[in-house]
Amino acid sequence: MHPYVLSAFMMSLGLGTILVFISSHWLMAWMGLEISTLAILPLMAQHHHPRAVEAATKYFLVQAAAATLILFASMTNAWLTGQWDINFQLDTFSACILVMALALKMGIAPVHFWLPEVLQGLDLITGLILSTWQKLAPFILMCQIMPVHPGLMTVLGVTSTLVGGWGGLNQTQLRKIMAYSSIGHFGWMILVMQFNQQLALITLVIYIVMTFSVFMIFKVNSALTINTLAISWAKSPVLTAVTPLVLLSLGGLPPLLGFLPKWLILQELVKQDLSFVASITALSSLLSLYFYLRISYALALTTPPSNVSSMVSWFLQPISMSTPLAVFVVVTVLLLPLSPGVLTLFL
């Protein structure tokens, strides 16, 4: 893709998300979501591969259905209440439809089935954009309509954490593993969003930092499967040694950064007398921790085969993202001791 065309699509992507951020009208927010969706579709299909075209088609159909539901719910709410403002108290029926439509846009269980298949058909950079930037706009909209229907939000959150754990257990494709990781992490955010939106935003920021680190590590090693990642020691031994720490941080293992949001969310759930929900959520994180441990085991504790059937690039290709990768990896692994100071800025 020509750099000018790529820049135009990237600016449209940013414009759509920013338009959602600054809008207080449901129609403007819907327009921002549509601009963002239409901007990422050419990025998905830029390699002209059948899997990429299939992923772009599936993504378009799902996002169009979600946008239709958002428009229908906002029009129904305007008909019942006479208001188009996002911050205005929503009608119960319209609020439930909006929550499910935004959940469909973010890929939250039980409306998550499109996310692993779409992410599997994309290259790693576009997959990173889909896993992080594309979820900002619906996430902010969901924060703005809170609190609404606590039972529905709790069911969505618990279901997402369980699906995110169970779904990734038998996967060998790294992009599908990251898709189920995204489902599980957003389940944690949905659970705490109805009680503490600032904590949900902190969790989102930490998730973006960790996910950027993981996707860029995969990009540096040109790894799409666990087996390919397991033989990356010859290309980048230092990065291979750090990768298990980044993965375990994404799984929420102390004393790494990923432990901080899960710890605070469990505390908040216990404060809200939801000890049973907190227990189920904590146990579901053990499921997701298993497949992170499996990748770490393949990287650090196994010897790769000497007769690899595929071509292996034995030299690390220079990349332009080495400095951001180093910064994000250090933050992912070492920021937890500074978390009290960081939290004072937000909470």
C-alpha positions as CSV (number, residue, x, y, z in Angstrom):
1,M,0.0,0.0,0.0
2,H,1.3,3.5,-0.9
3,P,2.4,5.5,2.1
4,Y,0.1,8.4,1.3
5,V,-2.9,6.0,1.1
6,L,-1.8,4.3,4.3
7,S,-1.5,7.7,6.0
8,A,-5.0,8.7,4.9
9,F,-6.5,5.5,6.3
10,M,-4.6,5.8,9.6
11,M,-5.8,9.4,9.9
12,S,-9.4,8.4,9.2
13,L,-9.0,5.7,11.8
14,G,-7.9,8.3,14.4
15,L,-10.6,10.7,13.3
16,G,-13.4,8.2,13.8
17,T,-12.2,7.3,17.3
18,I,-11.6,10.9,18.4
19,L,-15.1,11.8,17.0
20,V,-16.6,9.3,19.3
21,F,-14.6,10.6,22.3
22,I,-15.8,14.2,21.8
23,S,-19.4,13.6,20.8
24,S,-22.3,13.9,23.2
25,H,-24.9,13.0,20.5
26,W,-25.7,9.4,19.6
27,L,-25.8,10.1,15.9
28,M,-22.3,11.7,16.0
29,A,-21.0,8.7,18.0
30,W,-22.5,6.3,15.4
31,M,-20.8,8.3,12.6
32,G,-17.5,8.1,14.4
33,L,-17.8,4.3,14.8
34,E,-18.6,3.9,11.1
35,I,-15.7,6.1,10.0
36,S,-13.4,4.0,12.1
37,T,-14.8,0.7,10.7
38,L,-14.5,1.8,7.1
39,A,-11.0,3.0,7.6
40,I,-9.6,-0.3,8.9
41,L,-11.2,-2.5,6.2
42,P,-8.6,-1.6,3.5
43,L,-5.8,-2.2,6.1
44,M,-7.2,-5.7,6.7
45,A,-7.4,-6.6,3.0
46,Q,-4.2,-4.9,1.9
47,H,-2.3,-8.2,1.3
48,H,-4.9,-9.6,-1.0
49,H,-4.8,-13.0,0.7
50,P,-8.0,-15.1,0.8
51,R,-7.8,-15.3,4.6
52,A,-7.4,-11.5,4.8
53,V,-10.3,-10.9,2.5
54,E,-12.4,-13.3,4.5
55,A,-11.5,-11.6,7.7
56,A,-12.3,-8.2,6.3
57,T,-15.7,-9.4,5.1
58,K,-16.6,-11.0,8.4
59,Y,-15.5,-7.9,10.3
60,F,-17.6,-5.7,8.0
61,L,-20.7,-7.7,8.5
62,V,-20.4,-7.9,12.3
63,Q,-19.6,-4.3,12.7
64,A,-22.4,-3.3,10.3
65,A,-24.8,-5.4,12.4
66,A,-23.6,-3.8,15.7
67,A,-23.8,-0.3,14.2
68,T,-27.4,-1.0,13.1
69,L,-28.3,-2.1,16.6
70,I,-26.7,1.1,18.0
71,L,-28.6,3.3,15.6
72,F,-31.9,1.4,16.4
73,A,-31.4,1.6,20.1
74,S,-30.5,5.3,20.1
75,M,-33.5,6.1,17.9
76,T,-35.8,4.0,20.2
77,N,-34.4,5.9,23.2
78,A,-35.0,9.3,21.5
79,W,-38.5,8.2,20.6
80,L,-39.2,7.2,24.3
81,T,-37.4,9.9,26.1
82,G,-37.0,12.7,23.6
83,Q,-33.3,12.9,24.1
84,W,-30.3,12.1,21.9
85,D,-27.6,13.0,24.5
86,I,-25.3,10.1,25.4
87,N,-25.1,11.2,29.1
88,F,-28.9,11.3,29.4
89,Q,-30.6,8.6,31.4
90,L,-31.4,5.8,29.0
91,D,-34.5,3.7,28.7
92,T,-34.0,0.2,30.0
93,F,-34.8,-1.6,26.8
94,S,-32.6,0.8,24.7
95,A,-29.8,0.5,27.3
96,C,-29.8,-3.3,27.0
97,I,-29.6,-3.3,23.2
98,L,-26.8,-0.7,23.4
99,V,-24.8,-2.8,25.8
100,M,-25.1,-5.9,23.6
101,A,-24.3,-3.9,20.4
102,L,-21.2,-2.4,22.0
103,A,-20.2,-5.8,23.3
104,L,-20.5,-7.1,19.8
105,K,-18.3,-4.4,18.5
106,M,-15.6,-5.2,21.2
107,G,-15.9,-9.0,20.8
108,I,-17.1,-9.7,24.3
109,A,-18.6,-13.1,25.1
110,P,-21.2,-14.4,24.3
111,V,-21.0,-12.3,21.1
112,H,-17.3,-13.0,20.6
113,F,-17.2,-15.7,17.9
114,W,-16.1,-13.4,15.1
115,L,-13.0,-12.1,16.9
116,P,-10.6,-15.1,16.9
117,E,-11.5,-15.9,13.2
118,V,-11.0,-12.3,12.1
119,L,-7.7,-11.8,14.0
120,Q,-6.4,-15.1,12.6
121,G,-6.7,-13.7,9.1
122,L,-4.8,-10.5,9.7
123,D,-1.1,-9.6,9.8
124,L,0.3,-8.8,13.2
125,I,0.3,-4.9,12.9
126,T,-3.4,-4.8,11.8
127,G,-4.2,-7.4,14.5
128,L,-2.6,-5.1,17.1
129,I,-4.7,-2.2,15.9
130,L,-7.9,-4.3,16.0
131,S,-7.0,-5.6,19.5
132,T,-6.3,-2.1,21.0
133,W,-7.3,1.0,19.1
134,Q,-10.5,-0.3,17.5
135,K,-11.9,-1.1,21.0
136,L,-11.3,2.3,22.5
137,A,-14.4,4.0,21.0
138,P,-17.0,1.3,22.0
139,F,-15.3,1.0,25.4
140,I,-15.7,4.8,26.1
141,L,-19.3,4.7,24.9
142,M,-20.0,1.9,27.3
143,C,-18.3,3.8,30.1
144,Q,-20.6,6.8,29.4
145,I,-23.8,4.9,29.7
146,M,-22.9,3.3,33.0
147,P,-24.4,2.3,35.4
148,V,-27.0,0.3,33.6
149,H,-28.4,-3.2,34.3
150,P,-25.8,-4.6,36.7
151,G,-27.0,-8.2,36.2
152,L,-26.3,-8.0,32.4
153,M,-22.9,-6.4,32.9
154,T,-21.9,-9.1,35.5
155,V,-23.0,-11.9,33.2
156,L,-21.1,-10.4,30.3
157,G,-18.0,-10.0,32.4
158,V,-18.0,-13.4,34.0
159,T,-18.8,-15.1,30.7
160,S,-16.0,-13.3,28.9
161,T,-13.4,-14.2,31.5
162,L,-14.4,-17.9,31.3
163,V,-14.5,-18.0,27.5
164,G,-11.2,-16.1,27.3
165,G,-9.6,-18.8,29.5
166,W,-11.2,-21.9,28.0
167,G,-11.0,-20.8,24.4
168,G,-7.2,-20.4,24.4
169,L,-6.3,-23.7,26.0
170,N,-6.1,-25.8,22.9
171,Q,-4.8,-23.1,20.5
172,T,-1.4,-23.2,18.7
173,Q,-1.9,-20.1,16.6
174,L,-0.6,-17.0,18.4
175,R,-3.2,-14.6,16.9
176,K,-6.0,-16.8,18.2
177,I,-4.4,-16.9,21.6
178,M,-4.2,-13.1,21.7
179,A,-7.9,-12.9,20.6
180,Y,-9.0,-15.1,23.5
181,S,-6.7,-13.1,25.8
182,S,-8.4,-9.9,24.6
183,I,-11.8,-11.5,25.4
184,G,-10.7,-12.4,28.9
185,H,-9.1,-9.0,29.7
186,F,-12.2,-7.1,28.5
187,G,-14.3,-9.3,30.7
188,W,-12.4,-8.0,33.7
189,M,-12.9,-4.4,32.6
190,I,-16.7,-5.0,32.0
191,L,-17.0,-6.4,35.5
192,V,-15.5,-3.4,37.2
193,M,-16.8,-0.7,34.9
194,Q,-20.2,-0.5,36.6
195,F,-18.5,0.2,40.0
196,N,-15.3,2.1,39.2
197,Q,-14.8,3.5,35.7
198,Q,-11.4,5.0,36.5
199,L,-10.1,1.5,37.4
200,A,-11.6,0.1,34.2
201,L,-9.6,2.8,32.2
202,I,-6.4,2.0,34.1
203,T,-6.9,-1.7,33.2
204,L,-7.5,-0.8,29.6
205,V,-4.2,1.3,29.4
206,I,-2.2,-1.5,31.1
207,Y,-3.8,-4.0,28.7
208,I,-2.8,-1.9,25.7
209,V,0.8,-1.6,26.9
210,M,1.2,-5.4,27.4
211,T,-0.6,-6.3,24.2
212,F,1.6,-3.9,22.2
213,S,4.7,-5.5,23.7
214,V,3.5,-9.1,22.9
215,F,2.5,-8.2,19.3
216,M,5.7,-6.4,18.6
217,I,7.7,-9.4,19.9
218,F,5.8,-11.7,17.5
219,K,6.5,-9.2,14.7
220,V,10.2,-9.1,15.4
221,N,10.4,-12.9,15.4
222,S,7.9,-13.2,12.4
223,A,6.1,-15.8,14.6
224,L,2.5,-16.8,14.0
225,T,2.6,-20.2,15.9
226,I,4.0,-21.5,19.1
227,N,6.5,-23.7,17.3
228,T,7.8,-20.8,15.2
229,L,8.2,-18.7,18.3
230,A,10.0,-21.5,20.1
231,I,13.0,-21.4,17.6
232,S,13.4,-17.6,17.9
233,W,16.3,-17.9,20.3
234,A,18.8,-18.0,17.4
235,K,17.5,-14.7,16.0
236,S,17.1,-12.7,19.2
237,P,18.3,-14.4,22.4
238,V,17.8,-11.4,24.7
239,L,14.3,-10.8,23.5
240,T,13.5,-14.5,23.8
241,A,14.7,-14.4,27.4
242,V,12.4,-11.5,28.2
243,T,9.4,-12.8,26.3
244,P,8.2,-15.2,29.1
245,L,8.2,-12.3,31.5
246,V,6.0,-10.3,29.2
247,L,3.6,-13.2,28.6
248,L,3.4,-13.9,32.4
249,S,2.7,-10.2,33.0
250,L,-0.2,-10.5,30.5
251,G,-1.4,-13.5,32.4
252,G,-1.5,-11.4,35.7
253,L,1.3,-13.2,37.6
254,P,3.0,-11.2,40.4
255,P,5.4,-9.3,40.7
256,L,4.7,-8.1,37.1
257,L,2.6,-5.2,35.9
258,G,-0.4,-7.4,34.8
259,F,-1.0,-8.4,38.4
260,L,-2.0,-4.8,39.4
261,P,-5.3,-4.4,37.6
262,K,-6.5,-7.9,38.5
263,W,-5.6,-7.4,42.2
264,L,-7.5,-4.0,42.3
265,I,-10.5,-5.4,40.4
266,L,-10.8,-8.3,42.8
267,Q,-10.6,-5.9,45.7
268,E,-13.4,-3.7,44.2
269,L,-15.6,-6.8,43.6
270,V,-15.2,-7.9,47.2
271,K,-16.1,-4.4,48.4
272,Q,-19.3,-4.6,46.4
273,D,-20.2,-7.9,48.1
274,L,-19.6,-9.9,45.0
275,S,-17.2,-12.4,46.6
276,F,-18.6,-15.3,44.5
277,V,-18.1,-13.4,41.3
278,A,-14.6,-12.5,42.3
279,S,-13.8,-16.1,43.1
280,I,-15.0,-17.3,39.7
281,T,-13.1,-14.5,37.9
282,A,-9.9,-15.3,39.8
283,L,-10.2,-19.0,39.0
284,S,-10.8,-18.2,35.3
285,S,-7.6,-16.3,35.2
286,L,-5.8,-19.5,36.0
287,L,-7.1,-20.9,32.7
288,S,-5.6,-18.1,30.8
289,L,-2.4,-18.3,32.8
290,Y,-2.0,-21.9,31.6
291,F,-1.7,-21.0,27.9
292,Y,0.7,-18.2,28.7
293,L,2.8,-20.7,30.7
294,R,2.7,-23.1,27.7
295,I,4.2,-20.5,25.4
296,S,6.8,-19.6,28.0
297,Y,7.6,-23.3,28.5
298,A,8.1,-23.7,24.7
299,L,10.4,-20.7,24.7
300,A,12.5,-21.2,27.7
301,L,12.5,-24.8,28.8
302,T,12.5,-26.8,25.5
303,T,15.2,-27.4,23.0
304,P,14.0,-26.7,19.4
305,P,14.4,-29.5,16.9
306,S,17.5,-29.6,14.8
307,N,15.6,-30.7,11.6
308,V,13.1,-27.9,11.2
309,S,11.0,-28.4,8.1
310,S,10.5,-24.8,7.4
311,M,12.9,-22.1,6.5
312,V,14.3,-20.2,9.4
313,S,15.6,-16.7,9.3
314,W,18.7,-16.9,11.4
315,F,19.3,-13.2,11.5
316,L,17.1,-10.6,13.2
317,Q,15.8,-8.2,10.6
318,P,16.1,-4.5,11.6
319,I,12.9,-2.9,12.5
320,S,11.9,0.7,13.1
321,M,9.9,0.0,16.2
322,S,12.8,-1.3,18.3
323,T,12.8,1.7,20.7
324,P,9.0,1.6,21.5
325,L,9.3,-2.1,21.9
326,A,12.1,-1.8,24.4
327,V,10.1,0.9,26.3
328,F,6.9,-1.1,26.4
329,V,8.6,-4.3,27.4
330,V,10.4,-2.6,30.3
331,V,7.1,-1.0,31.4
332,T,5.3,-4.3,31.2
333,V,7.9,-6.1,33.3
334,L,9.1,-3.5,35.8
335,L,6.3,-1.0,36.5
336,L,4.6,-2.7,39.3
337,P,6.9,-1.3,42.1
338,L,5.9,2.2,40.9
339,S,2.2,1.5,40.9
340,P,1.3,3.4,44.1
341,G,2.6,6.6,42.5
342,V,0.8,5.8,39.2
343,L,-2.5,5.1,41.0
344,T,-2.4,8.4,42.8
345,L,-2.6,10.2,39.5
346,F,-5.8,8.4,38.5
347,L,-7.7,7.3,41.7
